[in-house]
């Protein structure tokens, strides 16, 4: 994932960072700082994910699917390696969405700018995913499947069901593509179908991740909202008539300056 995003970003820089007849406006230092800040938060979130504790034997035995919300309960025990494998097709397709704009002449001229916006979109999505998955302990549906090996059910990686990362990435990539296409071709008859495709791909991803036993319905809904919001808002906030709105990463440090207390994103509006 990191290599794909980095390749798209570098390819974008080769074309051009600045927009030519583009509906968007980017700034090298401002956008560079935003990407650096969100990448830093993602690294912190990934560290939290990697350090998640596995379930103890007693904790595993104490799990009861009747304690799960009714809206999610039906998915408890799901497990499918095939569905998991198939879900990576739309996942990687979403990560390569900027490449879909290369055939269009105007989009190709602005490929660098589009790539920068895409990186920001994915980095923003990553902030919400890594921080929630790292800080919230929630067992995946497969953990409730007693036919699976204990090690598979108890491992730390199986305790980060919320939010659904794959669904967030799929929604971010496809809604980003729909938003950019809409902004470059507002009068195109294809616009409704592009938006419909974004919804369809995201819903398919949610279905596959639930069937695979990786996430519950509410996890996918949250991932969908985060990804779709990022895919739409990042390009929208960069439109030339939106200079009074700003989104930036934030952090606070303890009194000795030796540690991070909180990190996140802030949205400001200038009157």
N, C-alpha and C positions, 0 to 999 in steps of 0.2 A: 504493500500500500504506500509506504513512504517513498519507495523508488519510483512508483508511477506518478505520484504527485510532484516529486522533484523533477522528473523528466518533463512533465507538462510545463512546469514553471520555467525551466531552463529553455525549452523550445519556444515558449512565449517571449522570453527576453531576446531571443535571436530575431524574432519577427519585429516586434516593436512594443514598448511599454505604453507609449502614449496613444490615445485614440485619434483616428482620422475619420471625421464625419461620424463620430460615435455619440450615442445618447449619454455616455458615461464620462466621468472625469476622475482621473486617478492622480496621485501625487507620490513620487518616488519615496520620499522620506516618511510621509504619513502612513502610506500603505505598507511600506517596509517595516515600520515600527509596529504596526498592527499585527502583521504576520509573525514577527519575532515574538511579540508578547503572547499571542495565542499559542504559538508553538511551545513557548515556555510553560504555559498552563497545561498544555497537553502532556508534556513530559512529566510534570508533577502528577497529573491524573494517571498516567500509565504506571508510574512508580507505585501509586496507591493500589492499582489493580494487581500488579505483580506481587505485592506484599499481602494480598488478602489471605486470611487464614483458612485452612481447610476445616471442614466440620469434624467434630470429635465423634466417636462411635455413639455416645449417648445422645448427642444432638441429632445425629442422623436417624436414630431409632425413634426419637421424639417427634419427628416430622409427621404431620397428619394433613392430608389434602383437604379435610373438612375445615381446616383453619384458613384456607385460601378463599379470597373473595369469590362469590358465585360466578361472576363474570369471567373469572380465570380458571375456575376449578376443573372444568371439562378438559383442559389441556394437560393437567397433572399426569405425569407418567409417559407423555409422548416421547418418542425417540425414533429417528429415521436418519441413517447415514446417507441415504440417497437424496433425501430432501436437503440435507445439509450441504452436500456436494453441489447440487443444482443451484442452490442459493448464491453460490459464488459467481455464477454467470452474470446475473443482473448487478451483482456487487462490483465486479471489475468493469462492467459496461458503464456503470454510473461514474466510476473514477476516470473513465476516458471520455466523458461527455464533451469537453472542449474540442476534441478532435473532430467531432461531428460538424463543427462550424467551418472547418477548412475549405469545403467546396464553395461556400458563399463568398463572393468577391469582397463585399464590404466587411463581413466578419473576419475574413482572412487578413485584411489590412489591419484589423484591430485584434488580432489573435493574442498578442502580448498582453493587452489590457484585459481581454476576456479571461486569459489564464490567471492573471493576478487576482481578479474577482473570484475565480473558481477556487484558488488556493485559500483565499479568505473565507469563502463559504465552507469549505471542508474543515478548515482550522476552527471555525466557529462551531460547527457541528461537533467536532472532536472535543472541544472544551466541555460541552454539555454531556457528551457521552462518557468521556474518561472520568470526569469528576463525580458524576452520579454512580457510574459502575464501580468506581473506586471507593466511594464513601458509603454507599448503600449495600447492605448485605441482603440479598434476596436469591433464594435457590432457584435454579432453572427447573423447568418441568421435568426434565430427564432425571433429576435427583429423586423424584418420587417413584421412579421405575425400579422396583425391587429385583427385576431380572438382570439389571446391569451390575457390573463389578462394584464393590464398595468403594474402591479407589476412584473410580470414575465419578461416582455420585458425591463423594466427599471432598474432592479436590477444590482448591480455592477458586479455580477458573469456573467452576460450576455454581459459584455463589454470587454471580454478577448478572443476574437476569435483567435488571432495570438499569438503564433503558436499553432498547434493542439497537445495537450499533449498526448492524447490517441494514436494517430498515431505515435508520437515520441517514446513512450514506446513500442508499438508493433514492430516498426522497430528496436529499440535498442535491444530488447530481441531476436527477430528472427535472425537478422543479426549477433548478438553476437554468437548465437548457431551455425549458419552456419560457421562463421569464426573459432571458436574453433574446430568444427568437421573437417573442412578443414585442420587445422594445425596439428591435431592429426592423421588424416587419409588422407593425401594428395593424395594417390593413389586410394582411394575408388571410385567406379563407382557411388556411391550415391551422391557425392559432387554436381554435377550440379542440382540434384533434390532438395537438401537441400537449395541451394541458391535460386532456383526457388520458393520454399515454403516460404522463407523469404519475397520475393517480393510479392507473392500472399496474404499472411496474412496481410502485411502492406497496400496493395491496398484495401483489403476488409475492413480493419479498416477505411481507408480514406473514402470509400463509405458510410459506416454506420454512421460515424460522420457527413458527409455532409447531408445525408438523415434525420438524427435526428435534423438537424438545428443547430448543435453546431459549425460547422466550414465551411468555404468556401474552394474551391479547392486549392487556393494558400496557405492557412493555413496548409492544409494537405501535400502539396508538401514540404513546409518548415519543417514540423514535420518529414516527411519521411527522408529528407536529414540529419537533425540533429541526428535522431535516428540511421539511417544506418551508418553514419560517426562515431558515438560513438561506436556502436557495432563492427565495423571493426578496428578502430584506437586504441582503448584501448588494445585489445589483441596484435595487431601488434607492438605497442610501448613497450610491455613487452617481445617481443621475444628476445632470448639470443643474437642475432646479431644486436640488435637495441639500444645498450647502449649509442650511441652518440646523441640520440633523447630523449627529455624530455618534459613532459607536467605537468604543475603545476598551482594551483590556485593563484591569485594575489589580492592584495587590496592596496588602498592608503588612507591615513588619512589626515584630515585637519591639519592646523598648530598647533592647540591646542591639537590634538590627541583625540578630543571628538566625532568625527563622521567619518563615512566612506563615501568617495567621490565616489569611483568606486570599483567594484569587477568583476573579470572575470577569464579567463583561459589564460595562456601563453604557447607557444610552442617554445622550444629552440633546436638548432642544434649545436653540438660540432664538430669542424673540427679536 
